């Protein structure tokens, strides 16, 4: 069994009273009442997304378009940038 380590770029922004989290590399989003809750919810959403994509033979990577990327379009609204790290265990067989 082989381990594959993946690292994805993510950001936190704030809209009204909610912290919004977005994984730039996967175009997966979540939210929370605090920054920590928004991060936690995004990690769960990323895990679920990757699991479902693999099970259904769908592409994993689907980066946010430049026009929807807050780092490029509204950098003043980005509260925090962070990385999400995921380890996949892959077993190849015939």
ZASE-384891 format. One line per 10 residues: number of its first residue (from 1); their letters; for each residue x, y, z of N, C-alpha, C. Coordinates in pm, 1 decimal. Layout:
<nodes>
NUM> a> X:Y:Z:X:Y:Z:X:Y:Z; ...
</nodes>
This chain:
<nodes>
1> xxxxxxxxxx> 85.5:-118.2:0.0:0.0:0.0:0.0:89.4:123.5:0.0; 56.4:217.2:-86.2:135.6:338.8:-102.8:60.0:458.4:-44.8; 132.2:546.8:21.5:74.0:672.0:70.8:98.7:782.7:-29.7; -5.0:856.7:-60.2:7.4:973.2:-145.9:-29.3:1095.1:-61.7; 61.2:1190.2:-54.0:38.5:1311.3:24.6:-3.5:1424.6:-67.8; -116.7:1484.6:-38.5:-168.0:1596.0:-117.4:-177.5:1719.9:-29.5; -155.9:1835.5:-90.3:-163.8:1962.4:-18.4:-245.4:2059.5:-102.3; -347.0:2119.3:-40.3:-438.1:2208.3:-110.5:-438.0:2346.6:-45.4; -448.9:2449.4:-127.9:-453.7:2588.0:-81.4:-597.5:2623.8:-41.3; -611.5:2695.2:70.2:-743.7:2734.9:118.2:-738.2:2874.8:178.6
11> xxxxxxxxxx> -854.9:2937.6:186.8:-864.5:3072.3:243.0:-988.6:3084.5:331.4; -981.1:3183.7:419.5:-1095.8:3223.2:502.1:-1130.4:3367.3:467.4; -1258.8:3391.5:444.1:-1309.5:3527.4:427.6:-1427.5:3542.5:524.2; -1478.9:3663.3:535.8:-1593.4:3685.0:624.1:-1703.5:3754.7:545.8; -1823.7:3700.0:558.5:-1941.9:3760.7:497.6:-2044.6:3779.6:608.8; -2075.1:3903.2:637.7:-2163.1:3937.5:749.9:-2106.1:3877.5:877.8; -2179.3:3789.6:945.6:-2132.4:3730.9:1071.6:-2078.5:3589.6:1055.2; -2058.5:3544.1:932.1:-2016.0:3406.7:905.2:-1876.5:3406.8:842.5; -1792.2:3314.1:887.4:-1661.4:3292.9:826.7:-1677.9:3188.7:717.2; -1632.1:3222.9:597.7:-1643.4:3134.6:481.8:-1505.8:3076.5:451.8
21> xxxxxxxxxx> -1501.1:2946.5:429.1:-1375.4:2880.3:395.4:-1387.5:2821.6:255.7; -1278.7:2831.2:180.3:-1278.7:2785.3:42.2:-1147.4:2716.4:11.4; -1156.1:2594.9:-39.1:-1038.3:2524.4:-88.5:-1022.8:2562.6:-235.2; -920.9:2642.1:-264.6:-898.6:2697.2:-397.7:-874.4:2586.5:-500.6; -800.6:2483.4:-462.2:-760.9:2378.5:-556.3:-872.5:2280.8:-591.1; -973.1:2269.3:-504.8:-1080.7:2172.6:-528.4:-1215.9:2237.9:-553.1; -1224.1:2369.9:-531.1:-1350.7:2442.5:-542.9:-1456.5:2383.4:-448.3; -1413.7:2361.7:-324.8:-1500.8:2312.0:-218.6:-1507.9:2421.2:-112.2; -1628.8:2449.8:-63.4:-1646.1:2557.6:33.5:-1725.6:2509.5:153.5; -1710.1:2583.3:262.7:-1788.6:2560.2:383.4:-1794.2:2691.1:460.5
31> xxxxxxxxxx> -1847.0:2685.6:581.0:-1857.3:2806.4:662.7:-1862.7:2767.8:809.5; -1854.9:2869.0:895.1:-1864.0:2847.2:1038.3:-1879.5:2979.1:1111.3; -1916.6:2970.4:1237.0:-1933.9:3091.0:1318.3:-1800.7:3147.3:1365.5; -1695.8:3063.6:1363.9:-1560.0:3107.2:1399.4:-1464.8:3062.0:1288.4; -1344.8:3116.6:1289.0:-1244.6:3074.2:1190.6:-1214.3:2926.1:1207.4; -1198.1:2881.9:1331.3:-1166.1:2741.5:1356.2:-1278.0:2649.5:1308.6; -1402.3:2688.3:1332.3:-1515.6:2606.7:1287.1:-1522.1:2603.5:1133.9; -1494.7:2715.9:1069.2:-1494.0:2720.1:922.7:-1384.6:2628.5:866.4; -1267.2:2627.7:929.4:-1158.7:2538.6:886.5:-1198.3:2392.8:905.6; -1250.1:2360.9:1023.5:-1291.1:2223.3:1054.5:-1396.5:2174.8:955.4
41> xxxxxxxxxx> -1494.7:2258.1:928.7:-1600.6:2220.5:835.3:-1547.0:2203.4:693.5; -1449.1:2286.4:655.5:-1390.2:2273.0:522.3:-1310.7:2143.6:511.5; -1236.8:2108.7:614.6:-1160.9:1982.8:612.7:-1255.6:1865.0:595.3; -1368.2:1864.2:667.0:-1467.9:1757.9:650.4:-1522.7:1756.3:508.2; -1553.3:1873.2:453.7:-1607.4:1882.3:317.8:-1505.2:1833.4:214.8; -1378.0:1867.9:232.8:-1273.1:1822.2:141.6:-1259.8:1670.8:148.9; -1259.1:1614.8:270.3:-1252.0:1468.8:285.2:-1368.2:1400.8:214.0; -1488.5:1450.7:237.4:-1607.4:1392.8:173.9:-1598.7:1404.1:22.3; -1557.7:1519.6:-26.2:-1547.7:1541.9:-169.8:-1448.9:1444.1:-233.7; -1329.9:1431.4:-175.8:-1228.0:1341.8:-232.1:-1278.0:1198.2:-231.2
51> xxxxxxxxxx> -1338.1:1156.4:-122.1:-1389.4:1019.5:-111.3:-1495.0:991.6:-219.1; -1588.5:1082.7:-235.1:-1695.1:1064.6:-334.4:-1638.6:1069.6:-476.3; -1545.8:1161.1:-502.1:-1485.8:1171.1:-635.8:-1413.7:1041.5:-673.0; -1338.0:985.6:-578.9:-1265.4:861.2:-606.1:-1363.2:746.3:-627.8; -1463.6:734.4:-540.8:-1561.0:625.3:-552.5:-1636.3:629.7:-685.2; -1657.5:750.1:-739.0:-1735.8:766.3:-862.1:-1650.3:794.4:-985.0; -1518.3:773.1:-970.9:-1424.9:790.9:-1081.6:-1435.3:930.0:-1145.0; -1445.8:1031.3:-1059.4:-1454.6:1170.0:-1103.8:-1320.3:1239.4:-1081.3; -1292.4:1344.5:-1154.8:-1166.4:1417.0:-1131.8:-1167.0:1481.8:-992.9; -1052.7:1477.5:-928.2:-1042.4:1537.5:-794.8:-1013.3:1687.2:-807.2
61> xxxxxxxxxx> -914.7:1721.3:-887.8:-873.9:1860.7:-899.3:-971.7:1937.7:-988.0; -1024.5:2046.9:-934.1:-1111.1:2137.3:-1011.1:-1098.4:2276.7:-950.5; -988.1:2336.7:-982.1:-948.2:2464.8:-923.4:-1052.2:2574.5:-947.5; -1065.8:2661.3:-849.0:-1153.1:2777.8:-859.8:-1102.3:2865.5:-974.1; -1192.5:2915.8:-1056.1:-1151.5:3003.9:-1166.3:-1092.9:3133.2:-1109.0; -1008.5:3197.2:-1185.4:-944.6:3321.0:-1140.9:-1047.0:3427.8:-1103.1; -1158.8:3435.3:-1175.1:-1259.0:3538.6:-1146.3:-1334.2:3511.8:-1016.0; -1325.4:3388.6:-964.6:-1390.7:3354.5:-837.5:-1290.9:3329.9:-724.4; -1164.1:3355.0:-750.3:-1060.5:3331.3:-650.8:-1041.7:3458.2:-566.6; -1078.7:3453.6:-438.0:-1068.0:3574.9:-355.2:-924.7:3624.6:-336.7
71> xxxxxxxxxx> -827.0:3537.6:-352.0:-688.0:3582.0:-341.8:-655.8:3679.3:-455.1; -714.9:3655.4:-571.2:-689.4:3739.5:-688.3:-787.1:3855.6:-700.9; -913.9:3832.3:-665.7:-1016.5:3933.6:-691.3:-1039.1:4029.3:-574.6; -1035.2:3977.8:-452.7:-1059.7:4062.0:-334.1:-961.8:4025.6:-221.7; -832.4:4044.5:-244.7:-733.7:4003.9:-144.1:-752.3:4074.3:-9.7; -810.9:4193.9:-10.9:-833.0:4265.5:114.6:-935.8:4196.7:203.5; -1016.4:4107.9:147.4:-1118.5:4035.7:225.0:-1068.6:3901.3:278.5; -950.4:3859.3:236.2:-895.2:3731.6:281.9:-839.2:3751.1:422.0; -897.8:3680.8:517.3:-854.6:3689.8:656.6:-733.4:3601.4:681.3; -734.0:3484.5:618.7:-625.1:3389.3:641.2:-611.3:3296.8:521.3
81> xxxxxxxxxx> -486.3:3264.2:487.8:-455.2:3159.3:390.1:-396.1:3043.1:468.1; -431.0:2920.6:428.5:-376.1:2803.5:495.2:-374.8:2685.2:399.7; -307.0:2579.5:438.8:-299.8:2458.5:357.3:-376.6:2346.4:424.2; -440.5:2266.2:342.3:-505.5:2143.6:388.5:-420.5:2028.7:336.5; -377.0:1942.3:425.3:-294.5:1828.0:386.5:-376.4:1700.7:401.6; -369.3:1617.0:299.6:-444.3:1492.4:298.5:-351.4:1378.7:260.7; -361.6:1269.1:332.7:-287.6:1147.0:300.2:-386.1:1045.1:244.9; -356.8:995.7:125.1:-437.6:889.9:65.5:-358.6:760.9:69.2; -424.4:654.9:106.3:-361.9:522.5:100.8:-414.1:455.0:-25.6; -321.0:418.6:-112.8:-356.4:361.5:-241.4:-303.0:219.9:-250.6
91> xxxx> -389.9:129.1:-287.9:-349.3:-8.7:-309.6:-380.5:-42.6:-454.0; -279.0:-86.6:-525.7:-295.5:-122.2:-667.0:-292.4:-274.4:-677.8; -385.1:-325.8:-755.2:-390.9:-471.1:-772.0:-450.6:-503.6:-908.1; -435.7:-629.3:-948.8:-489.0:-675.9:-1077.0:-603.5:-770.2:-1050.4
</nodes>
